[in-house]
Amino acid sequence: MAETSIYDVLLRPVVTEKSTVMSETLNQYVFEVGGGTNKIQIKEAVEILFEVNVTNVRTMVMPAKRGRRGRNWYMRSKQWKKAIVTLAAGNEIKLFDV
């Protein structure tokens, strides 16, 4: 099996109102991850890139969204995978602190 790069695992941080509240209160951070990655790969990538201790990783697949104009259907967004990473107490990722 081919090795995946750390940068293929974590694609981008997801910054929304809900993810900001989660990072401030629960010490949880949200990332868009590659479709074929597992929780172990996500944990290792976050620990290496941000030099923090990860306690828990939850993943979910966000479904594609369809739109409609008249009688025509189209895809507004494609399916993607999201990971919620919980850090140990005392750790934080500076990227999200604005």
N, C-alpha and C positions, 0 to 999 in steps of 0.2 A: 504494500500500500504506500502511496506517495505521502511524504511528509508535508504538512501544511505550515506555512509561515505564520508568525504571530500576527502579521499585518493582514493575513487572509482570514484570521479568526475574528478579530475586532474590526468592523468596518467603520463605524462612527458612533459617537455618543448620541443618545436621544435626549434632547433638552426640551421639556414641556413643563407646564405648571405643575403637573402631578409628579414628574420625576424630580423637579427642584425641591418640592416638599418632602419627597422620600429621602433625598440626599441630606436635607437639613435635619429631619427628625429621626429617621430610621437607619441612617448610615447605609443606604442602598443606592446603587447607581445603575442606570439603564443604558444598554448598548445594543446597536444593531450588529448581529453576528452573521457569519457565513452560514448558508443553509445546511451544510453537511457537518458542522462542528458539534461536538458534544460538550457536556458540562466540565469534564476534566480539562479539555483543551482551553475552554474559556477561562477557567480558574487559573491555569498556568500562564496564559497570556496577560491577564490583568495583573497577576503578581509580578511578572517580569517587567512589564512596561511601566507600571506605576509604583513599584516597590512597596506594596502593601500586603497585608494578610487577608485572604478571602475565607470567610466562614461558610458561605452558602451561595449556590447558583441556582436560579430558577429560569427555565427557558419556556418560550411559547412561540407558536407560529401565528403570525398575524395574517388573516385572510386577505385575498385580493378584494378590491372594491370596484364595483361596476357603476357606471353612470349611464344616463339615458338622455338623449336629445331627440325629441319626436319619437319616431319608431325605431331609431338606431341605438343599439347598446355599444358601449365602449368600456375599456378598462381604465379607471382613474388611477389606480395604483396596483402594483404587482404584489404578490405574496412575499413576505419577508420574515426572518426569525429574530426574536428579541430575547435578550437575557437581562435578568435583574440580579445584580451581584451585591451580596451583603458583605461588608467589611467588618473586621474585628474592631472592638472598641478602641478608640484612640487613633485609628487610621482614617485618612481622608484623601481624596483625589483633588489636587489643586486645580485641575482643569475646570471643574464645575463651580468653583468659588469665584463669582464675578463681583 
